[in-house]
Amino acid sequence: MLFNTLQYALFFAVVFGVSWLLLGFARVRLLFLLGASYFFYACWDYRFLPLIWASSTADFLLARAIHDARNERSRKLWLVFTVVMNLGVLGFFKYWNFGIENVAAALGLDPASITLRVALPIGVSFFTFESMSYVIDVYRRELEPTDSYAEYLTFVAFFPHLVAGPIVRPRDLLPQLAKAPRFSTQLASEGLFLVAVGLLKKIVVGDYLALNLVDRVFDAPAMYSAVEVYAGVVGYALQIYCDFSGYTDIAIGSALLLGVRFPRNFDSPYQSTDLAEFWRRWHISLSSWLRDYLYIPLGGNRHGRVRTYVNLLLTMVLGGLWHGAAWTFVVWGTLHGLGLAVHRAFREWSDRRRPARPTSLGAKLFGWVLTFHFVCAAWIYFRAATFDRASLVFSRLGSLTTHHQNLPPALLGVLALGLATHFLPQRWLDTTREQFGRAPAWAQGLALFAVAVALREMAASDAVPFVYFQF
């Protein structure tokens, strides 16, 4: 059930109305939200409902076992079992065929004879990380295990974040599920605003660029000039941002309409002037998860420079592999890991050479240009289906050809719109959201109607799936 469909709008309208009618019946309301979330997931494939239920149940019981364990050895054994179980489930569904195909290729065997037909459960990467973080937090004694089985199942399956995040920490969501929310017109207005903005990002910018530029360039780069391929690469950077941050906006807005607040997941990442800043702004819930549950446990920056660089590289390689079972994702993660290591080494050298010196405007501009184009170059491996296709994209960029008949004014206008809105000051968006919230109901309705008309005019004939659904 895609967020950008009438089906979801009807589903959410029912959930919204019933959930607030049940406000005085906390337990019933919680069970209703759990049932609605499982129905939402079953609309993709009901056969995987037992998987998400069994995974959630196991982690609920294992967290309790860790909390009740009498000695540290038992606690560690339960934790190891938890991590192995969760990564085993993720590895089987997401990486089994990938591993078998590579082993078969190395041994000269026919992969078709030994590969299983394993379907990838939608959202498995997200709900596995969320559930695993709960058990780890209990092990670290940063969180008390919840006594409510229903609250925990709802935490994992809550439909706004179930399929593609944001990756919500248990300490952020479980307390909200444990208490009855209070309906607020201000929060409801904010939620509607975010849903509208998310749909505009997704349909007006992301889908338009995908269908009219990005897909064409990456499917047949040899047919386009260097200028057109460059536009396609920049277009993909905008597409994936508008698509994923648009999904997140809709998810956060949907949750707000139900009385639940999710953390922010994007902060204008292409404004970054270095790679470390980019990862503080891009997919914040994933980058902070990798930091807290992978980079820091590996040792972080506590064991010298070389170990720090190795930890950065390993974290980003695994982060790349998390996105998909393909070597192109590994290369994407490796590039970012190497880039972060180089940036850290340069920063340390610069601080030793010229400590506490303010960064000039020229240096910031150079840093932005370098960071943006490094990120775009890495996106080529993220988007390309094969290494050959990625190499062809780079080859066409190197051709320096300039004909651009495949870049009509309307397309360039959407590219410019995507870039311009991304670089608007955050305070402008905050002010617009606040003004929308203070506006009378008729004005809000009129604004939302105008958004609906724009979406209708720009939408493709069929709803385009969100990019991160494949992860």
RAZIMO-V284526 format. One record per residue. N is the residue number from 1. PHI is phi as a letter, one per 30 degrees, with the letter a starting at -180 (999 if undefined). BURIAL is b if it has 9 or more other ideal C-beta (glycine too) atoms within 8 Angstrom, else e. Layout:
((N/PHI/BURIAL) (N/PHI/BURIAL))
//
This chain:
((1/999/b) (2/d/b) (3/d/b) (4/c/b) (5/b/b) (6/d/e) (7/e/b) (8/d/b) (9/e/e) (10/d/e) (11/e/b) (12/d/b) (13/e/e) (14/d/e) (15/d/b) (16/e/b) (17/d/e) (18/d/b) (19/d/b) (20/d/e) (21/d/e) (22/c/b) (23/e/b) (24/d/e) (25/b/e) (26/e/e) (27/d/e) (28/d/e) (29/d/b) (30/d/b) (31/d/b) (32/d/b) (33/d/b) (34/d/b) (35/d/e) (36/d/b) (37/d/b) (38/d/b) (39/d/b) (40/e/b) (41/d/b) (42/d/b) (43/d/e) (44/d/e) (45/a/e) (46/d/e) (47/d/e) (48/c/b) (49/e/b) (50/e/e) (51/d/b) (52/d/b) (53/d/b) (54/d/e) (55/d/b) (56/d/b) (57/d/b) (58/d/b) (59/d/b) (60/e/b) (61/d/e) (62/d/b) (63/d/b) (64/d/b) (65/d/b) (66/d/b) (67/d/b) (68/c/e) (69/d/b) (70/d/e) (71/b/e) (72/d/e) (73/d/e) (74/d/b) (75/d/b) (76/d/e) (77/d/e) (78/d/b) (79/d/b) (80/e/e) (81/d/b) (82/d/b) (83/d/b) (84/d/e) (85/d/b) (86/d/b) (87/d/b) (88/d/e) (89/d/b) (90/d/b) (91/d/b) (92/d/b) (93/d/b) (94/c/b) (95/b/b) (96/e/b) (97/d/b) (98/d/b) (99/d/e) (100/d/b) (101/d/b) (102/d/e) (103/d/b) (104/d/b) (105/d/b) (106/d/e) (107/c/e) (108/i/e) (109/c/b) (110/d/e) (111/e/b) (112/d/e) (113/d/e) (114/b/e) (115/d/b) (116/d/e) (117/d/e) (118/c/e) (119/d/e) (120/c/e) (121/d/b) (122/d/b) (123/i/b) (124/d/b) (125/d/b) (126/d/b) (127/d/b) (128/d/b) (129/d/b) (130/d/b) (131/d/b) (132/d/b) (133/d/b) (134/d/b) (135/d/b) (136/d/b) (137/d/b) (138/d/b) (139/d/b) (140/d/e) (141/i/e) (142/c/e) (143/a/b) (144/d/e) (145/d/b) (146/d/b) (147/d/e) (148/c/e) (149/d/e) (150/d/b) (151/d/b) (152/d/b) (153/e/b) (154/d/b) (155/e/b) (156/d/b) (157/c/b) (158/e/b) (159/d/b) (160/e/b) (161/c/b) (162/d/b) (163/d/b) (164/b/b) (165/i/b) (166/d/b) (167/d/b) (168/c/b) (169/d/b) (170/d/b) (171/d/b) (172/d/b) (173/c/b) (174/e/b) (175/d/e) (176/d/b) (177/d/b) (178/d/e) (179/b/e) (180/d/e) (181/d/b) (182/c/e) (183/d/b) (184/b/e) (185/d/e) (186/d/e) (187/d/b) (188/d/b) (189/d/b) (190/d/b) (191/d/b) (192/d/b) (193/d/b) (194/d/b) (195/d/b) (196/d/b) (197/d/b) (198/d/b) (199/d/b) (200/d/b) (201/e/b) (202/d/b) (203/d/b) (204/d/b) (205/c/b) (206/d/b) (207/d/b) (208/d/b) (209/d/b) (210/d/b) (211/d/b) (212/c/e) (213/b/b) (214/d/b) (215/e/e) (216/d/b) (217/d/b) (218/d/b) (219/d/e) (220/b/e) (221/d/b) (222/d/e) (223/d/e) (224/b/b) (225/d/b) (226/d/b) (227/d/b) (228/d/b) (229/d/b) (230/e/b) (231/d/b) (232/d/b) (233/d/b) (234/d/b) (235/d/b) (236/d/b) (237/e/b) (238/d/b) (239/d/b) (240/d/b) (241/d/b) (242/d/b) (243/d/b) (244/d/b) (245/d/b) (246/d/b) (247/e/b) (248/d/b) (249/e/b) (250/d/b) (251/d/b) (252/d/b) (253/d/b) (254/d/b) (255/d/b) (256/e/b) (257/d/b) (258/c/b) (259/i/b) (260/b/b) (261/c/e) (262/c/b) (263/d/b) (264/d/e) (265/c/b) (266/b/b) (267/b/e) (268/h/b) (269/d/b) (270/d/b) (271/d/b) (272/d/b) (273/c/b) (274/a/b) (275/d/b) (276/d/b) (277/d/b) (278/e/b) (279/d/b) (280/d/b) (281/c/b) (282/c/b) (283/h/b) (284/e/b) (285/d/b) (286/d/b) (287/d/b) (288/d/e) (289/d/b) (290/d/b) (291/d/b) (292/d/e) (293/c/b) (294/b/b) (295/d/b) (296/d/b) (297/d/e) (298/d/b) (299/k/b) (300/h/e) (301/c/e) (302/c/e) (303/b/e) (304/j/e) (305/d/e) (306/d/e) (307/d/b) (308/d/b) (309/d/b) (310/d/e) (311/d/b) (312/d/b) (313/d/b) (314/d/b) (315/d/b) (316/d/b) (317/d/b) (318/d/b) (319/d/b) (320/d/b) (321/d/b) (322/e/e) (323/d/b) (324/l/b) (325/d/e) (326/a/e) (327/d/e) (328/d/b) (329/d/b) (330/d/b) (331/d/b) (332/e/b) (333/d/b) (334/d/b) (335/e/b) (336/d/b) (337/d/b) (338/d/b) (339/d/b) (340/d/b) (341/d/b) (342/d/e) (343/d/b) (344/d/b) (345/d/b) (346/d/e) (347/d/b) (348/d/b) (349/d/e) (350/d/e) (351/d/e) (352/d/e) (353/d/e) (354/b/e) (355/d/e) (356/h/e) (357/c/e) (358/d/e) (359/d/e) (360/d/e) (361/d/e) (362/d/e) (363/d/e) (364/d/b) (365/d/e) (366/d/e) (367/d/b) (368/d/b) (369/e/e) (370/d/e) (371/d/b) (372/d/b) (373/d/e) (374/d/b) (375/d/b) (376/d/b) (377/d/b) (378/d/b) (379/e/b) (380/e/b) (381/d/b) (382/d/b) (383/d/b) (384/d/b) (385/d/e) (386/b/e) (387/d/b) (388/d/e) (389/d/b) (390/d/b) (391/d/e) (392/d/b) (393/d/b) (394/d/b) (395/d/b) (396/d/b) (397/d/b) (398/d/e) (399/d/e) (400/h/e) (401/d/e) (402/b/e) (403/d/e) (404/b/b) (405/d/e) (406/c/e) (407/b/b) (408/d/e) (409/e/e) (410/d/e) (411/d/b) (412/d/b) (413/d/e) (414/d/b) (415/e/b) (416/d/e) (417/d/b) (418/d/b) (419/d/b) (420/d/e) (421/d/e) (422/d/b) (423/c/e) (424/d/e) (425/e/e) (426/e/e) (427/d/e) (428/d/e) (429/d/b) (430/d/e) (431/d/e) (432/d/b) (433/d/b) (434/d/e) (435/d/e) (436/d/b) (437/d/b) (438/d/e) (439/d/b) (440/d/e) (441/e/e) (442/d/e) (443/d/e) (444/d/b) (445/d/e) (446/d/e) (447/d/b) (448/d/b) (449/d/e) (450/d/e) (451/d/b) (452/d/e) (453/d/e) (454/d/b) (455/d/b) (456/d/e) (457/d/e) (458/c/b) (459/d/b) (460/d/e) (461/d/e) (462/c/e) (463/d/e) (464/c/b) (465/d/e) (466/d/b) (467/e/b) (468/d/b) (469/d/b) (470/d/e) (471/c/b))
//
